[in-house]
Amino acid sequence: MPGMHPVTVSMTPKIRGSYETTVNFGMSGQWNLNVVIQRAGHPDIQERFSVVTGKEPMPGMTGMPGM
């Protein structure tokens, strides 16, 4: 959405190769996410994807509690 500024969040390591964070989306709808992994001595890895927030289950997440 024009006029919205990017938000940077920190990730918490869980198990080897798995990280977690919590994000509070300000409104329902489609959100485009840009994930950048930065490691010392390695090139950045970047992936873009979209999620849909709201009252209905998120596509592909029907079996997960709270989704």
C-alpha positions as CSV (number, residue, x, y, z in Angstrom):
1,M,0.0,0.0,0.0
2,P,1.4,3.4,-0.9
3,G,2.6,5.4,2.0
4,M,3.2,2.5,4.3
5,H,6.8,2.1,5.6
6,P,8.6,-1.3,5.8
7,V,8.9,-2.9,9.2
8,T,11.9,-4.9,10.3
9,V,11.5,-7.6,12.9
10,S,14.1,-9.8,14.6
11,M,13.9,-13.6,14.5
12,T,14.5,-15.9,17.4
13,P,16.4,-19.2,16.7
14,K,14.4,-22.3,17.6
15,I,15.8,-25.5,16.3
16,R,18.7,-25.9,13.8
17,G,17.8,-23.9,10.8
18,S,14.4,-22.7,12.1
19,Y,13.6,-19.2,13.3
20,E,10.4,-17.6,14.7
21,T,8.9,-14.1,15.1
22,T,5.5,-12.6,15.9
23,V,4.0,-9.9,13.7
24,N,0.9,-7.9,14.4
25,F,-0.7,-7.0,11.1
26,G,-2.6,-3.7,11.5
27,M,-5.6,-4.8,9.2
28,S,-7.0,-7.8,7.4
29,G,-6.1,-8.5,3.8
30,Q,-3.2,-9.5,1.7
31,W,0.3,-8.6,2.9
32,N,3.4,-8.9,0.8
33,L,6.4,-10.1,2.8
34,N,10.1,-9.7,1.9
35,V,12.3,-11.9,4.0
36,V,16.1,-11.2,3.9
37,I,18.5,-13.6,5.6
38,Q,21.8,-11.9,6.4
39,R,24.8,-14.0,7.5
40,A,28.4,-12.8,8.1
41,G,30.6,-13.8,5.2
42,H,27.8,-14.9,3.0
43,P,25.6,-13.1,0.4
44,D,22.1,-12.2,1.5
45,I,19.3,-14.5,0.7
46,Q,15.9,-12.9,-0.1
47,E,12.5,-14.4,-0.6
48,R,9.2,-12.7,-1.3
49,F,5.7,-14.1,-0.6
50,S,2.2,-13.0,0.3
51,V,-0.1,-13.9,3.2
52,V,-3.8,-13.1,3.8
53,T,-4.9,-12.2,7.3
54,G,-8.3,-12.0,8.7
55,K,-11.0,-14.1,10.3
56,E,-10.9,-17.0,7.8
57,P,-8.1,-19.6,7.9
58,M,-5.1,-18.7,5.8
59,P,-4.8,-20.7,2.6
60,G,-2.6,-23.8,3.2
61,M,-2.7,-23.4,6.9
62,T,-6.0,-25.1,7.7
63,G,-4.5,-27.8,9.9
64,M,-2.5,-25.4,12.1
65,P,-4.0,-24.3,15.5
66,G,-5.0,-20.6,15.5
67,M,-4.9,-20.3,11.7
